[in-house]
Amino acid sequence: MSGDTLADWVARTLGHAPADIAPYARALTHGSQAAQNYERLEFLGDRVLGLCMAEWLFERFPDEPEGKLSRRLNALVTGPICAEVAREAGVVPHLKLGKQARDDGAANSDNVLGDVMEALIGALYLDTGIEGARAFVRRAWAGRIDAQAKAPRHPKSALQEWAAANNRRPPEYAIVERSGPHHAPKFRVRVTVGKLAEAEAEGSSKQEAETAAAEGLLAKLGG
C-alpha cells in the first residue's frame, strides 16, 4: 500500500491530513511485523482517549456524581468498544501483520484492533494536539455515548452488591482455561458465590471473561 493511499485513508478517517505519515503507519504495525510497532503509541492513545472521554462526559452530564461518570467512562473505553470503532473506521485492510499473526486471526482480534485504535488516537494527538484527538473521539463515539440512557452498572460490581445484599460470600473468580496465541488469547473464567451458584464465560482478556461470567451469574440469580 502506498504512502499516498494510507495518507488519504488517515485524512478521511481521522479528519486530518497527516503532516507525517510515519506515526500512523507505526500505529497500524503489529509487533509480529516490526520492532517499531504500535505499543508506545497505544500507551499514549489510551490516556488521550480517557481524557477526551472524561472531558466529554463531564460536559454532557453536569448533574451526575463521580461514580456514575466513572461507570460511563469505563463502559465506553473498553478494548471491545475500541475494536468496534476500529472495524467501523476500516482499520483491518491497513494492518501490518506478520504471516503467523495473520494466519492466527490477529486481524480480527479485539485485543489487536482495540490497541491499534488507541495507537491511532495517540498518533493523531502527536500530530494535531488535543483538538484533533477530541474531534475524532467525539465523532467516532457519538452514537455510543447517546445510547447510554443512564450510567451502566458494571456486572462485577452488581454481582458484588447482590452478594452483600443477600448475605452471601463475595464472588470468587478463577481462570479455568487459557488458550490461543499471545496476540489473540482466549480466557475461560468461572465465578462462584459460595456454594450457591456458579457461571463460566469466555473473553479475549481475563477482565472481559470475568465480566461476562458475572453477567451470566447475575442472570441466573435474577440480579
Buried (B, 14 or more C-beta within 10 A) or exposed (E): EEEEEBBEBBEEBBBBEBEEBEBBBBBBBBBBBEEEBBBBBBEBBBEBBBBBBBBBBEEEBEEBEEEBBBBBBBBBBBBBBBBBBBEEBEBEEBBBBBEEBBEBBBBEBBBBBBBBBBBBBBBBBBBBEEEBBBBBBBEBBEEEBEEBEEBBEBBBBBBBEBBEEEEBEEBEBEEEEEEBBEBBBBBBBBBBBEEEBBBBBBBBBBBBBBBBBBBBBBEEBEB
